Amino acid sequence: MSIARFEHISPAQYLKDAADYAVRLPLEEIPLPRRATSGSAGYDFVSPVEVTMAPGEQRVIPTGIRVVMQPDWVLINCPRSSLGRKHGLRLANTVGVIDRDYAFADNEGHILVMLVNGGDHTVTLQAGDRFCQGIF
């Protein structure tokens, strides 16, 4: 058995958590996180929503994804390094720790990523852009 498997949350939970976004991918079009290359450490998450952040602004991105892991494993979520280097985007909570039992939370284990724009210019992520990565 593998360490973990990524799954979509239910359509109802996705609509609830993504209600604030006018532009969003349908749940069935959100790709499950995967490694870009065989040497990649992290599994890339795609933003299912379009989000624009002014300098200093923070926004929650509802990924539409949950992860079911074996005991004694954890998923660490990090922004893609290019977003930090080019635009100053970072996680608002500094590091995203997804515990094994979160998959069974009331929100179906929906992985929500809060980004903050620490740069000096407005940044827009398009629906479909890779924006963070999960590392087991």
Secondary structure as UniProt FT lines:
FT   STRAND          4..8
FT   HELIX           11..17
FT   TURN            18..20
FT   HELIX           27..29
FT   TURN            38..39
FT   STRAND          43..46
FT   STRAND          51..53
FT   TURN            55..56
FT   STRAND          58..62
FT   STRAND          65..69
FT   TURN            71..72
FT   STRAND          75..79
FT   HELIX           81..87
FT   STRAND          89..91
FT   TURN            92..93
FT   STRAND          96..98
FT   HELIX           100..104
FT   TURN            106..109
FT   STRAND          112..117
FT   STRAND          123..125
FT   TURN            127..128
FT   STRAND          130..135
//
